[in-house]
């Protein structure tokens, strides 16, 4: 099936589980994503970027699915990307995997307000693999074209 393309914005905290393999510092995080509405067997592509207040940036491509129960939408995502730590947490290398789960409420105009947990790690591909977790409030808006 297909849906509308969407822009998604998130704001929250990066490194919400301090002491998990790195500095105990949390920082502010922002995300921007473009989710394409076309899907193949229910899986759609998206591209995104995460940045935090300590200068880290993570650019990624992912697959996502929207699982609806009434007005509630669960959106799991999985993808790969490139990470630069700036003065933030060292995740062991550039190549990283991203995984997230978002629960959102869809309003009548299909704008969604949600809460998202996100994890970034390298799955043991580099010598160090501390991983990092984030929690964000999200807003997703459909595009009319």
N, C-alpha and C positions, 0 to 999 in steps of 0.2 A: 504494500500500500504506500500511498504518498500522503504527505501533509504539506503544510506551508513551511517555507524557509523561516528561520527564527534567528534573532539576535538575543544572546543571553549575557547578562552582566552579573558578576558576583563580587561581594566585599566581605572580608572576614579576617581571620587570624591564621597565620602560617606558623608551623611548628607548635601545634597545640598540645603535643605530648612531650614536654621538656625532658631532657636527659636521655632521650631515645637515640643514642649513638652520636651525639654532637652537642653543640652549645645549647644552653638552656633558654636562650632568647627566643621569644615569640616576636612576630612582627606583623604589621598590617599587610593584607594581601588583596589584590584585585585581579579579576579575570574578565576576559572578553572572548566570546565564542560566536561563531557563525555555524548554525546547524542547517544543513541542507534538508529540504523536505522530502526529496526522493529517497525511497528506501528499497532495499532488496531483502526479501524474506524478513521484513520488519526491522532491519538494521540500516541506520542512516549514517552518512559521513558528517564529520564536523572538523573544523580547524579552530584553534584557540591559542591564546597567550595568557600566561600568568606572570605577574610581577609583584614583588613585595617591597616594603619600605627599606629593606637593607640592600637593595640593588639586585636581587636574584631575578632572573627571567627564565621562563620555560615556555617554549613554543612547541605545539603538538598537533598531531592529527589523530583522530579517534573515531571509533564507531559507537553509536548510541542506539538505544531502544526506548520508546515511550510505552509504558505499561499502565493503562488507565483503569481506575476503579471509581466510577462516578466522576466527580470533579477532581479527584486526586490522581496525580501522575507520578509514578516512580520511573526515574530515568537513570539506568546504569550506563556507564561509559568505560571503555578500555582503549588505550592508545599508546603511542610512542612519540618521543620528542627529544629536543636538545635543551639542556639546562646549563645556565651560567650562574654561578653562585654570588657574584659581586662580593659583598662583605657579609653574606648570609651563610647558611649552613652548607658545608661541603658534602655533596651527595656521592662523591667517589669518582665522578666522571661526567662527561657531556651526555652520553646516550642514557635515557631514562624511560621507564614505563609509567603510565598514569592510569589510575583506576578511581572511579568515583561513583557515588550513589546520591541521587537528589530526590527529595519528596517535595512536590509542589501542588499548590491549589490552583486550578484553572478557572478563571473568571469567565463570565459569559462572552466576552470579546476575545477569549483564548489567551489573554495575558496571564502569565503564571508567576506566582510568588512562592518561593521555596526555601528549603534548607538543604545544604549539600556537605557531605563529607568527601574529601579527596585525599588520595595517597600517591606519592611519587617515590619510586625507588628504581634501582638498576637490576634487581632480581639476581644479584650475585655476579653480574658480568664484569664488574670492576673489583679491585682489591678491597675497597670499602663499600659497604651498603647500609648506611644508617637509616635511609628512608625518612620521609617527613609526612605529617598529616596536617590537613587544614579543615577548618569549618567555616562555611560561608552562607550568607543570606543571598538568595538569587532572585533576579527578575528576568523573565524571558518574554519577549514580545514577538508576535508573528509579523511577517512582512507581507504586504499586500500585493506583491507581484509574482 
